[in-house]
């Protein structure tokens, strides 16, 4: 008996999805909650898990095909109707052992169970599922449970086992090539992206406290790693992002020796870094190099790769937003020395209590959320000819992944303290890079925060994505000499400074509105009074 698996609801306002990759093939066994396929929507790329256990009998939707929510994707059953190898296995015992036809006819499902049941004396009999090119090594076909034949049917079972064994060479042909399956790719986590995993700890900032300014919005060396110069598009083993290859080459790491920890066993950038660290820890340190290493040339240079579906969606939305709204940007410079001093005084205790590093981003998020409550026009949206003021401040945090820019949402941000904001930022950013977010976690934002300074930029003019009306970009926190005015007059001192850039939709937000919002944030941050908002 088989059961259809339909495309589930993929989040608010999502009505369809595109099948980008099947992770299982016909004849393979799948367990409950094991990923079946990858689906892309206009909001997120996600894996669809199997709601039932069984054998895949028929794939109903091809890769790159777009279907509506509720459409049947695949049929999963007990295997009685899903494999072409089973009928072949039935025919040979029937021809060679006519007297066994009658007992076998009474139970038509038995011949299929027989080859699987004989997996112990005849290992090749379990190979048909292993011949599929996309099979993951973590789910070998031999794990498929099979009913043992009854004692009285043992002679017929032995005859049946010999026939599949004879067929094995043809179905087993691809098996020797499956060893490289461990050489998988794609680093979904922070490490896989061009934004290095160490970016959150040492984001190349110039100030002493900048090591913590590790916002989850990181600039990528490669915006799209969904396509590669791989020989085989069907095998995950052949798919390695240019960044992973480049890093392995720089570190002298043999990729064939690494077992990937990413989705489907793909090799992530973090896997390469860990392998490199292990290798260096076992070696005797050599003398410091006398000259810097030569600049590495990107493997993407001189190549042409197709845009991923997510990259196309981002491009389309950016163009539509720019053409449909009147966007401009206002910038203020903020002295965050008080924040830096407070952060330095509590960061060790904060890490001990919460397990999360205290960067500057939670301070910016808290100040923005509070300013939004006083300046609701920055948090508003346009619907037809009306301005809608939401009763909450849902802040989207821009996260740069190897698949493209994604914006998971912190809901009711104004109700959170620094510990709550830091925890949610870290959790959402990591799960975004690991492709483990639900579609609903990427929708419902009313305002966006992006850290453009995580790679050293002073500021930029970020694009507002509709239906939101504003987005705040935070630049790098850096120390520099500034004029300080106090009761004793003017003096010059070394201060920690940052630029805040607010892009907004001029259809409903005026320059004065933007300035009021930015000045509210400036006063809050320069005051540095966050002790009651620490949350530990």
C-alpha positions as CSV (number, residue, x, y, z in Angstrom):
1,X,0.0,0.0,0.0
2,X,1.4,3.4,-1.0
3,X,0.9,6.9,0.3
4,X,1.3,10.2,-1.5
5,X,3.4,13.0,0.0
6,X,2.2,16.5,-0.9
7,X,3.9,19.8,-1.0
8,X,3.2,21.3,2.5
9,X,2.4,24.8,3.4
10,X,5.6,26.8,3.2
11,X,4.7,29.9,5.2
12,X,2.6,33.0,5.1
13,X,1.5,34.0,1.5
14,X,3.6,31.2,-0.1
15,X,1.4,29.4,-2.7
16,X,4.0,27.5,-4.7
17,X,7.5,26.0,-4.7
18,X,10.1,24.8,-7.2
19,X,11.7,21.4,-6.7
20,X,15.4,22.1,-6.9
21,X,16.9,18.7,-6.0
22,X,15.6,15.2,-5.1
23,X,17.6,13.8,-2.1
24,X,16.1,10.4,-2.6
25,X,15.4,8.3,-5.7
26,X,13.0,5.6,-6.7
27,X,13.8,2.3,-4.9
28,X,15.5,4.0,-1.9
29,X,14.1,3.7,1.6
30,X,13.3,6.8,3.6
31,X,12.5,7.1,7.3
32,X,10.1,9.5,9.1
33,X,11.4,13.1,9.1
34,X,14.3,12.2,6.8
35,X,14.8,14.9,4.0
36,X,13.2,13.9,0.7
37,X,13.8,16.9,-1.5
38,X,14.8,20.5,-1.6
39,X,12.2,23.1,-2.5
40,X,12.8,26.8,-3.3
41,X,10.2,29.5,-2.9
42,X,10.4,33.3,-3.2
43,X,11.3,33.5,0.5
44,X,13.4,30.5,1.3
45,X,15.1,27.3,0.2
46,X,14.2,24.5,2.4
47,X,14.1,20.7,2.7
48,X,10.9,18.7,2.8
49,X,11.0,15.8,5.3
50,X,9.1,12.6,4.8
51,X,6.0,12.2,7.0
52,X,6.1,8.4,6.6
53,X,8.7,5.6,6.4
54,X,8.9,3.3,3.4
55,X,10.3,2.9,-0.1
56,X,10.0,5.5,-2.8
57,X,7.8,4.0,-5.5
58,X,7.4,7.0,-7.8
59,X,8.6,10.6,-8.1
60,X,5.7,12.7,-9.4
61,X,7.4,16.1,-9.8
62,X,10.6,16.6,-11.7
63,X,13.5,18.8,-10.6
64,X,13.1,22.5,-11.7
65,X,9.3,22.0,-11.9
66,X,7.1,24.5,-10.0
67,X,3.9,23.3,-8.3
68,X,1.3,24.6,-5.9
69,X,1.0,23.8,-2.2
70,X,-0.9,20.6,-1.8
71,X,0.4,19.0,-5.0
72,X,1.5,15.3,-4.7
73,X,5.3,15.1,-5.0
74,X,6.1,11.4,-4.5
75,X,4.5,8.0,-3.6
76,X,6.0,6.1,-0.7
77,X,5.0,2.5,0.1
78,X,6.3,-0.8,1.2
79,X,8.2,-1.3,-2.0
80,X,5.7,-3.7,-3.6
81,X,5.2,-1.3,-6.6
82,X,8.2,0.9,-6.6
83,X,11.1,-1.1,-8.0
84,X,11.7,-2.6,-11.4
85,X,14.2,-5.0,-9.9
86,X,11.5,-6.8,-8.0
87,X,9.6,-8.1,-11.1
88,X,12.8,-9.2,-12.6
89,X,13.7,-11.1,-9.4
90,X,10.3,-12.7,-9.5
91,X,10.5,-13.9,-13.1
92,X,13.7,-15.9,-12.8
93,X,12.7,-18.0,-9.8
94,X,9.4,-18.7,-11.4
95,X,11.0,-19.9,-14.6
96,X,13.7,-22.0,-12.9
97,X,11.4,-23.4,-10.2
98,X,7.9,-24.1,-11.6
99,X,6.9,-26.1,-8.6
100,X,7.3,-23.1,-6.4
101,X,4.9,-20.9,-8.4
102,X,1.8,-22.0,-6.5
103,X,3.1,-21.2,-3.0
104,X,4.5,-17.9,-4.2
105,X,1.3,-16.9,-6.0
106,X,-0.5,-17.1,-2.7
107,X,1.6,-14.3,-1.4
108,X,2.6,-12.0,-4.3
109,X,4.6,-9.7,-2.0
110,X,6.9,-12.4,-0.8
111,X,9.2,-12.5,-3.9
112,X,10.1,-8.8,-3.3
113,X,10.8,-9.5,0.3
114,X,13.0,-12.5,-0.5
115,X,15.8,-10.7,-2.3
116,X,16.0,-8.2,0.6
117,X,15.8,-10.9,3.2
118,X,18.8,-12.7,1.5
119,X,21.0,-9.6,2.0
120,X,23.1,-11.4,4.6
121,X,24.2,-14.5,2.5
122,X,24.1,-12.5,-0.7
123,X,25.2,-8.8,0.1
124,X,24.8,-7.8,-3.6
125,X,21.1,-8.3,-3.4
126,X,20.7,-5.1,-1.5
127,X,22.5,-3.0,-4.1
128,X,19.8,-1.7,-6.5
129,X,19.1,1.3,-4.3
130,X,22.8,2.0,-4.0
131,X,23.1,2.5,-7.7
132,X,21.3,5.8,-7.6
133,X,23.8,8.7,-8.1
134,X,22.4,11.0,-5.4
135,X,22.3,8.5,-2.5
136,X,23.7,9.7,0.7
137,X,26.2,7.4,2.4
138,X,24.5,7.8,5.7
139,X,21.5,5.9,4.5
140,X,22.8,2.7,2.8
141,X,20.2,0.5,1.1
142,X,21.1,-2.4,3.4
143,X,19.3,-0.6,6.2
144,X,16.0,-1.3,4.6
145,X,14.1,-3.8,6.9
146,X,13.0,-6.9,5.2
147,X,10.7,-9.7,6.4
148,X,12.4,-13.0,6.8
149,X,10.9,-15.8,4.8
150,X,9.0,-18.5,6.6
151,X,10.8,-21.8,7.3
152,X,8.6,-23.7,4.8
153,X,9.5,-21.3,2.0
154,X,13.2,-21.5,2.5
155,X,13.9,-23.6,-0.7
156,X,12.0,-21.0,-2.8
157,X,13.9,-18.2,-1.0
158,X,17.2,-19.7,-1.8
159,X,16.3,-20.0,-5.4
160,X,15.1,-16.4,-5.5
161,X,18.4,-15.2,-3.9
162,X,20.5,-16.7,-6.7
163,X,18.6,-14.8,-9.4
164,X,19.1,-11.3,-7.9
165,X,22.8,-12.2,-7.3
166,X,23.2,-12.8,-11.0
167,X,21.6,-9.4,-11.7
168,X,23.8,-7.6,-9.3
169,X,26.7,-6.7,-11.6
170,X,24.6,-4.4,-13.7
171,X,22.9,-2.6,-10.8
172,X,26.1,-2.5,-8.8
173,X,28.2,-0.8,-11.5
174,X,28.0,2.7,-10.0
175,X,28.8,1.4,-6.5
176,X,32.6,1.7,-6.7
177,X,32.2,5.4,-7.6
178,X,30.2,6.1,-4.4
179,X,33.3,6.4,-2.3
180,X,33.7,10.1,-3.2
181,X,30.3,10.7,-1.8
182,X,32.0,11.8,1.4
183,X,33.7,14.5,-0.7
184,X,30.6,16.6,-0.5
185,X,30.3,20.3,-0.6
186,X,28.3,23.2,0.3
187,X,28.9,24.9,3.5
188,X,25.6,26.1,4.7
189,X,26.8,27.5,7.9
190,X,28.6,30.8,8.4
191,X,31.8,29.0,7.6
192,X,30.7,27.9,4.1
193,X,29.9,31.3,3.0
194,X,32.4,33.7,1.8
195,X,31.9,35.2,5.2
196,X,34.4,33.2,7.2
197,X,33.3,31.4,10.4
198,X,35.8,33.4,12.3
199,X,34.1,36.6,11.0
200,X,32.0,36.8,14.2
201,X,35.1,36.7,16.3
202,X,37.5,38.8,14.3
203,X,35.7,40.7,11.6
204,X,38.8,42.7,10.5
205,X,37.9,45.8,12.4
206,X,40.3,48.5,13.4
207,X,39.1,49.3,16.9
208,X,40.2,47.5,20.0
209,X,36.6,46.5,20.8
210,X,35.7,45.8,17.2
211,X,36.3,42.1,17.6
212,X,32.8,41.8,18.8
213,X,31.1,43.8,16.1
214,X,30.3,40.6,14.3
215,X,26.9,41.2,13.0
216,X,25.2,38.4,11.1
217,X,25.1,40.5,7.9
218,X,28.4,39.6,6.4
219,X,29.8,40.6,3.0
220,X,30.4,37.6,0.8
221,X,33.3,36.9,-1.5
222,X,30.9,34.9,-3.7
223,X,27.2,35.7,-3.8
224,X,26.2,32.5,-5.4
225,X,27.5,29.0,-4.7
226,X,24.5,27.1,-6.0
227,X,26.4,26.6,-9.2
228,X,29.9,25.2,-9.7
229,X,32.2,24.0,-12.4
230,X,31.4,20.4,-11.3
231,X,31.4,17.6,-13.8
232,X,28.2,16.1,-12.4
233,X,25.1,18.0,-11.4
234,X,23.5,14.9,-10.1
235,X,26.1,13.9,-7.5
236,X,26.6,15.8,-4.3
237,X,30.1,14.4,-4.1
238,X,31.1,16.4,-7.2
239,X,29.6,19.7,-5.9
240,X,32.1,21.9,-4.0
241,X,31.8,25.6,-3.7
242,X,34.7,27.7,-5.0
243,X,35.3,29.0,-1.5
244,X,35.7,25.5,-0.1
245,X,38.1,24.5,-2.8
246,X,40.1,27.7,-2.4
247,X,40.3,27.4,1.3
248,X,41.4,23.7,1.1
249,X,44.1,24.7,-1.4
250,X,45.3,27.5,0.8
251,X,45.4,25.3,3.9
252,X,46.8,22.2,2.1
253,X,43.8,20.1,3.1
254,X,43.0,17.0,1.1
255,X,39.2,17.2,0.6
256,X,38.9,13.4,0.0
257,X,39.9,12.9,3.6
258,X,37.1,15.1,5.0
259,X,33.6,13.9,6.0
260,X,31.3,16.8,5.6
261,X,28.9,17.9,8.3
262,X,26.6,20.0,6.1
263,X,23.2,19.1,4.7
264,X,23.5,15.7,2.9
265,X,27.1,15.3,4.1
266,X,28.3,18.3,2.2
267,X,31.7,19.7,3.1
268,X,31.4,23.0,4.8
269,X,34.1,25.7,5.2
270,X,34.2,24.9,8.9
271,X,35.1,21.3,8.1
272,X,38.1,22.5,6.1
273,X,39.2,24.9,8.9
274,X,38.8,22.1,11.6
275,X,40.8,19.7,9.5
276,X,43.5,22.3,9.0
277,X,43.7,23.1,12.7
278,X,43.9,19.4,13.6
279,X,46.8,19.0,11.1
280,X,48.6,22.0,12.4
281,X,48.2,21.0,16.0
282,X,50.1,17.7,15.3
283,X,52.9,19.4,13.5
284,X,56.0,21.0,15.0
285,X,55.7,24.8,14.5
286,X,58.0,26.1,11.9
287,X,59.7,29.5,11.9
288,X,57.6,32.5,11.0
289,X,57.3,33.0,7.3
290,X,59.7,35.6,5.9
291,X,57.3,36.9,3.3
292,X,53.5,37.2,3.0
293,X,51.7,34.5,1.0
294,X,50.9,35.4,-2.6
295,X,47.4,36.7,-3.3
296,X,45.0,33.8,-4.2
297,X,43.2,34.2,-7.5
298,X,39.5,33.3,-7.2
299,X,38.5,30.1,-9.1
300,X,35.4,32.1,-10.4
301,X,37.6,34.4,-12.4
302,X,36.9,33.8,-16.1
303,X,33.9,31.5,-15.6
304,X,30.2,31.8,-16.2
305,X,27.7,30.3,-13.7
306,X,23.9,30.5,-13.8
307,X,22.1,32.5,-11.2
308,X,20.4,30.6,-8.4
309,X,16.7,30.9,-8.0
310,X,17.1,32.8,-4.7
311,X,19.5,35.2,-6.4
312,X,17.0,35.8,-9.2
313,X,14.3,36.4,-6.6
314,X,16.5,38.9,-4.7
315,X,17.3,40.7,-7.9
316,X,13.7,40.9,-9.0
317,X,12.5,42.2,-5.6
318,X,15.3,44.8,-5.5
319,X,14.4,46.2,-8.9
320,X,10.7,46.2,-8.0
321,X,11.4,48.0,-4.7
322,X,13.5,50.6,-6.4
323,X,11.0,51.2,-9.1
324,X,8.0,51.3,-6.9
325,X,9.2,53.5,-4.0
326,X,11.1,56.7,-3.6
327,X,14.2,55.8,-1.7
328,X,16.9,58.0,-0.1
329,X,19.3,57.7,2.8
330,X,20.2,59.8,5.9
331,X,23.4,59.3,7.9
332,X,24.5,60.2,11.4
333,X,27.8,59.6,13.2
334,X,27.5,58.3,16.7
335,X,30.0,58.2,19.6
336,X,29.6,54.7,21.1
337,X,32.5,54.9,23.5
338,X,30.1,54.5,26.5
339,X,28.7,51.4,24.9
340,X,32.1,50.0,24.2
341,X,33.2,50.6,27.8
342,X,30.0,49.1,29.2
343,X,30.3,46.1,26.9
344,X,34.0,45.5,27.8
345,X,33.1,45.5,31.5
346,X,30.3,42.9,31.2
347,X,31.2,40.8,28.1
348,X,33.0,38.0,30.1
349,X,30.1,37.7,32.5
350,X,27.6,37.9,29.7
351,X,29.3,35.0,27.9
352,X,29.5,32.9,31.0
353,X,25.8,33.5,31.9
354,X,24.3,33.2,28.4
355,X,26.7,31.3,26.3
356,X,26.5,34.1,23.7
357,X,29.1,36.7,22.9
358,X,28.0,40.3,23.4
359,X,28.6,42.2,20.2
360,X,27.6,45.7,19.3
361,X,24.6,44.5,17.2
362,X,22.2,43.8,20.2
363,X,22.8,47.4,21.3
364,X,22.0,48.8,17.9
365,X,18.9,46.5,17.7
366,X,17.7,47.6,21.1
367,X,18.2,51.3,20.4
368,X,16.4,50.9,17.0
369,X,13.5,49.0,18.5
370,X,13.0,51.7,21.2
371,X,13.3,54.5,18.6
372,X,10.7,52.7,16.4
373,X,8.1,52.8,19.2
374,X,8.6,56.6,19.3
375,X,8.8,57.1,15.6
376,X,6.2,54.6,14.2
377,X,6.2,56.0,10.7
378,X,9.7,54.3,10.2
379,X,7.9,51.0,11.1
380,X,4.9,51.6,8.9
381,X,3.8,50.2,5.6
382,X,1.7,51.4,2.6
383,X,-1.5,49.5,1.7
384,X,-3.3,51.0,-1.2
385,X,-3.8,54.6,-0.1
386,X,-3.5,54.0,3.6
387,X,-0.6,54.0,6.0
388,X,-0.6,51.0,8.4
389,X,1.2,51.3,11.8
390,X,1.9,47.8,13.2
391,X,1.4,47.3,16.9
392,X,4.8,45.6,17.2
393,X,8.4,46.0,16.1
394,X,9.5,42.9,14.1
395,X,13.1,43.5,13.1
396,X,14.5,41.6,10.2
397,X,18.3,40.9,10.5
398,X,20.1,40.7,7.2
399,X,22.2,37.5,7.0
400,X,24.6,36.8,4.1
401,X,24.6,33.2,3.2
402,X,26.2,31.3,0.3
403,X,22.7,31.1,-1.3
404,X,22.2,34.8,-1.0
405,X,20.9,37.5,1.4
406,X,18.2,36.3,3.8
407,X,16.4,38.2,6.6
408,X,15.1,36.2,9.5
409,X,12.8,38.1,11.9
410,X,13.1,38.9,15.6
411,X,9.5,39.4,16.7
412,X,8.5,42.0,19.3
413,X,12.0,43.2,19.5
414,X,11.1,46.2,21.7
415,X,10.0,43.8,24.4
416,X,13.5,42.1,24.5
417,X,16.6,43.0,26.5
418,X,20.2,42.7,25.4
419,X,20.4,39.0,26.4
420,X,17.2,38.2,24.5
421,X,18.3,40.0,21.4
422,X,21.8,38.6,21.4
423,X,20.4,35.0,21.8
424,X,17.9,35.4,18.9
425,X,20.4,37.1,16.6
426,X,23.0,34.3,17.1
427,X,20.4,31.5,16.8
428,X,18.6,33.0,13.7
429,X,21.9,33.7,11.9
430,X,23.3,30.3,12.5
431,X,20.1,28.5,11.5
432,X,19.9,30.7,8.4
433,X,23.4,29.7,7.3
434,X,22.6,26.0,8.0
435,X,19.4,26.3,6.0
436,X,17.3,25.2,9.0
437,X,14.8,28.1,9.2
438,X,11.1,27.7,8.6
439,X,9.5,30.0,6.0
440,X,7.5,31.8,8.7
441,X,10.7,32.9,10.4
442,X,11.6,34.8,7.2
443,X,8.4,36.7,7.0
444,X,6.5,39.4,8.9
445,X,9.4,41.9,9.4
446,X,8.4,45.5,9.7
447,X,11.9,47.0,9.7
448,X,15.4,45.7,8.7
449,X,18.8,46.0,10.4
450,X,22.0,45.2,8.4
451,X,25.6,45.4,9.6
452,X,27.5,46.7,6.6
453,X,30.5,47.3,8.8
454,X,31.3,43.7,9.5
455,X,33.8,43.7,6.7
456,X,35.2,47.2,7.3
457,X,32.7,49.5,5.5
458,X,32.1,52.9,7.1
459,X,28.5,52.9,5.8
460,X,26.5,52.3,2.7
461,X,23.0,53.1,1.4
462,X,21.0,49.9,1.8
463,X,17.9,49.2,-0.3
464,X,14.5,49.1,1.3
465,X,12.6,46.0,0.3
466,X,8.9,46.4,0.1
467,X,6.5,46.3,1.9
468,X,8.8,47.7,4.6
469,X,9.5,51.5,4.6
470,X,13.0,51.6,6.1
471,X,16.3,49.8,6.7
472,X,19.2,50.7,9.0
473,X,22.8,50.0,8.1
474,X,25.4,50.0,10.8
475,X,29.0,50.7,9.8
476,X,32.3,49.6,11.4
477,X,33.0,50.7,14.9
478,X,36.4,52.3,14.8
479,X,38.5,54.5,17.1
480,X,39.5,57.9,15.8
481,X,40.3,61.4,17.2
482,X,37.3,63.6,17.6
483,X,36.5,67.0,19.1
484,X,35.0,66.7,22.6
485,X,33.0,69.6,24.0
486,X,32.4,69.8,27.7
487,X,32.4,72.4,30.6
488,X,36.1,72.9,30.1
489,X,35.8,73.8,26.5
490,X,36.8,71.8,23.4
491,X,39.5,69.1,23.4
492,X,40.5,66.2,21.1
493,X,40.2,62.7,22.3
494,X,40.2,59.1,21.0
495,X,36.6,57.9,20.7
496,X,34.8,54.8,19.3
497,X,32.7,56.0,16.5
498,X,30.2,54.5,14.1
499,X,28.0,55.7,11.2
500,X,24.3,54.8,11.1
501,X,22.6,55.0,7.7
502,X,18.9,54.9,7.4
503,X,17.4,54.3,3.9
504,X,13.6,55.0,3.8
505,X,10.6,55.3,1.4
506,X,10.1,59.0,0.9
507,X,6.5,58.3,-0.1
508,X,5.5,58.3,3.6
509,X,8.8,59.0,5.5
510,X,10.1,62.5,5.3
511,X,13.7,63.6,6.0
512,X,12.6,65.1,9.3
513,X,11.1,61.7,10.3
514,X,14.3,59.9,9.4
515,X,16.4,62.5,11.3
516,X,14.3,62.2,14.4
517,X,14.6,58.4,14.4
518,X,18.4,58.6,14.0
519,X,18.9,61.3,16.6
520,X,16.8,59.2,19.1
521,X,19.2,56.3,18.4
522,X,22.2,58.5,18.7
523,X,21.1,59.8,22.1
524,X,20.4,56.4,23.4
525,X,23.7,54.9,22.3
526,X,25.8,57.9,23.4
527,X,24.2,57.8,26.8
528,X,25.4,54.2,27.2
529,X,23.0,53.5,30.0
530,X,22.2,49.8,29.3
531,X,22.7,48.2,32.8
532,X,19.0,47.7,33.3
533,X,18.7,46.1,29.9
534,X,21.5,43.6,30.2
535,X,19.2,40.7,31.0
536,X,21.6,38.5,33.1
